[in-house]
Structure formats: structure tokens, C-alpha cells
Amino acid sequence: MTDPDLQSSSLFSVAGKTVLVTGGSRGIGEMIAAGFLANGARVIISSRKAEQCDATAARLAETYGGECRSIPADLSKLEGIDALTAALADEPEIHVLVNNAGASWGASIEEFPEVGWDKVMDTNVKGVFFLTQRLLSKLEAAGSAEDPARIINIGSIDGIKAPTFDTWSYGASKAALHALTKQLANRLVKRNVIANAIAPGPFPTWMLSTGVGTGGDVEGTDWAAVGSTVPRGRVGSPEDVAGLSIFLSSRAGAYVVGQVIALDGGIVVA
């Protein structure tokens, strides 16, 4: 007789969990939010642009069913973090916090400006730490020894290897985020909160389209050409990042603590 706890419906279930995805209005954040919604979670997305955040939440709810709440906020600033925290006052528990909001800046080393350094570091590292700090009580309320709350920080392979583009603060910020993830994991695991990081490679996103020269035209980018440079022969898909996020948030991932998992089609190992 099959042990029901070992069936996929139990091992990978995230049904009924409340999930907050920052930077959830487009790109990898939207892919993750869609995956959780499609599998029975209740999702809250946040991003800087209110109109886009509201529109994405409405579209995701219509497409996948369930509840997708929009709370716009600029998480590069403490004021924005505090505004999001205040808007979440009616949420007693957050089972999964996906820190995905991120920024990048490209310029040669000779021309790289201070604003490009500060914006990226404030969003990719400082914002993650202080949002996690302010939501820790809600994560602890949701977690138990059997089913801990989860923090998933979205890093990058640029924090593991030398970046392809002249995004001097981006790789440094993601390496810092990976280090922060390990420290959070070490400190919080006994409080029934687990932290891990995903380090994506190339995905069909607005941010990468600006790097490959199509200026934010996601639909007009030749993603097959971009993917041809990847050992797996393609760029990442929504199933790839949503699947890993769901694994890390489910019973199947409850013993994975403090890891930085490259989701890159083999780029780092190659």
C-alpha cells in the first residue's frame, strides 16, 4: 500500500499557504506567483509600479483562479518597506516570502555612477534584509517544526561567477544576497523559518532583454539565440522557476536549509 505522505499530492503541496512575492508584476516574480496560484496557494504580489502590479494580480487571479492580492511598494526604500508592512497588518501569517524584487544597472567601469551602485544595493540587499526583518513575526506565526515557514531569496548566477555584462553592482549585490541567505538560514532555522536562495541563469525577462540589447522588448527578443549559449540549449521557463520555488516551499523541501541553488541550465558547472 502506498504511503500517502510520499505521494506527490502531499510531498509538493502548497495549497492554502499565503505567499508574498516581491517584484511579482512581471518576469521571474510573475512566473513564481503564477505557479503558486495554480497550485492552490493564496498569493500577494508587490512591485513599484502600482498600475502594473494591480493589472498583473487581476490577470493572474482570472487565469489561475484563487486570490491574488496587489500591494504596490518601492522596496528600495525603508518608507516603501514600512508601507508594505503596514498594508499586511491584516495578514496574521505569511508561509512563504519570496524576495524577488531586484534592480540592475549597466555601464563601463570608467562611467559607472554612484546612483547605479546605491540603487542596486538598496533594492537587492538592503530591501531584502529589512523586509524580512519586519515580516519575521508573521513568518514565525506560520511556521511549525513539521512545516516551517520559508524564505526564498532570488539571487543570480552573476553572484556565483563573473557577470557577462558590465553590471558592476549587480553581481556584487547578488553575492551579498547569497551570503545573507546563509546567515538568515543559520539564525532562523530553530525558529521554524527556513531560508534558501535560487540563483537563476537566463530567463525571458524584461531585465535580461535590456542586457542583450533589445531594450525591454521581451516579445521581440530572440530567446532561442540567447538559449543557444546555455548547455541545456534554451532559456529558463516558468515551469523551471515555479517548480523549484514550490519544491522549496513544500514538504519535499523542508530539510533544505541555507542553500544557493543555481537554476541555469548548466552554465555554472560548464
Buried (B, 14 or more C-beta within 10 A) or exposed (E): EEEEEEEEEEBBBBEEBBBBBBBBBBBBBBBBBBBBBBBBBBBBBBBBEEEBBBEBBEBBBEEBEBEBBBBBBBBBBBEBBBBBBEBBEEBEBBBBBBBBBBBBBBBEEEEBEEEBBBBBBBBBBBBBBBBBEBBBEBBBBBBEEEBBBBBBBBBBBBBBBEBBBBBBBBBBBBBBBBBBBBEBBEEBBEEBBBBBBBBBBBBBBBBBBBBBEBEEEBEEBEBEEBBEEBEBEBBBEBEBBBBBBBBBBBBBBBEBBBBBBBBBBEBBEE
